[in-house]
Amino acid sequence: MKGKTIKELKIGDRASVSKTITETDVYMYAGITGDLNPMHINEEVAKQTMFKGRIAHGMLTAGLVSAVLAMQLPGPGTIYMGQELKFVSPVRFGDTITAEVEVVEFIKNKMVRLKTDCTNQEGTVVLEGYALVMPPK
C-alpha cells in the first residue's frame, strides 16, 4: 500500500476519519504517555474545574490527524515533518471526533502543507492547525 505522491496531489484534496472517544481510549493514552493529569483520569478532581468533568487529552485528538495523514492523505509512506495545533474546545468521553485534512500548499515541490481540523458530532471545532508532510516518492 502506498500513498499519493506529490504529483498526484492537488490543492483542495481532502480526507477524514471519525472515531468515538471512549474512557478506555483515554486511559490507554494516559498509560502509554504517562500523562496522568487528573483532568483526564480523575472525575472527582475534574468536576472541580471549568470543564465540570473529565476531558480527553488534546494530543489524543491530534493523533486522529496523524491517522488521516498516514493512512489516507497523502497516505502510507508519508513523513510527518511538523504540526501547528490550537485546542479550541474540550473533547468529552463519548464525543465522536472527525479529523479532516486538506491540501493547501506545495513547498519546494517536495513538501505539502495541509489544514488540519477536528470537529465533534455537533460540528463544533475542537482542534485546528496545519501540518507539514513529505509525501511518499
FENGI-V41112 format. One record per run of one state. SS is the DSSP state (A for helix, B for strand, O for the rest). FROM is the first residue (numbers start at 0). TO is the last residue. Records with the same first field share a line. If there is no record, write none. Layout:
SS->FROM-TO ; FROM-TO
This chain:
O->0-4 ; 8-12 ; 20-21 ; 33-36 ; 41-41 ; 47-56 ; 71-77 ; 87-94 ; 107-109 ; 119-123 ; 134-136
A->5-7 ; 22-32 ; 37-40 ; 42-46 ; 57-70
B->13-19 ; 78-86 ; 95-106 ; 110-118 ; 124-133
